[in-house]
């Protein structure tokens, strides 16, 4: 009987609660840890959290290493909750986390997700079980997957996870016919959009948007200004100073240290990414206004028939931001 089989947790509810805390911690590193995943970790002893950690900018130290350092001797006999299976491969940048957990003498490790990186992929839990540590997968797996979706997209598709942001009127316009677009949405929706910028390594707009608006695309939230993402422009021409040019949406696969890409428009860039089926998440901010003969949010996205539009998106979240409504959709893709 393996260590995993011997252990019977006293409360599945506790597992879910502590894993939710680990997921929340991992979110603090989103947009800062590429090429490593933004993992979160908590260590629990006698019903109390004794260690917390999340992957740091640039990918090191790892979440488990930080949590173990905070827990100190209290880690012995404790339960560890981590959003991704602890790594098992050696690296010149630091020791593997499964070895650190064995050395610390923890009793149990609960991971939300198995690590798809072939250098670990099951080896982390195997190493722990070989040392007599109980292991299990699964609590809060869906939220953990959303938390590290950039890392997962890079491994699965060889490109960043792409979020497309659209701020529109009720009738689907992004600007007046004259081009006036400030502001369609209110302050709360704009603040949420800046938070999304802070959670991405790079942000992209089309050439027309750059020429018309000269956008800064920075983060204007107090304390988060340093998290302004790298600026990209979709153009076959030369990029302005301080920008990186991409000739086509597919070129995002060449970006270094970018696991989360935010596409902010305009209509041509948004349509190009949708036509290439490179959008994984859609943020639709809808203001309670009607514009009429304005500029529409999208151009041609390559649909041959109306039937092709159905079944592609699933609603993941909706909320009010002041008087504006946010709807979050995820691309429905096969898990294969």
Beta strands, then each sheet from edge to edge (+ up, - down):
strand 1: 40-45
strand 2: 48-54
strand 3: 79-82
strand 4: 108-111
strand 5: 134-137
strand 6: 161-168
strand 7: 173-175
strand 8: 202-206
strand 9: 230-234
strand 10: 244-246
strand 11: 260-265
strand 12: 281-286
strand 13: 295-296
strand 14: 313-321
strand 15: 324-331
sheet 1: 2+ 1- 3+ 4+ 5+
sheet 2: 10+ 9+ 8+ 11+ 6+ 12+ 15- 14+
sheet 3: 7+ 13-
end
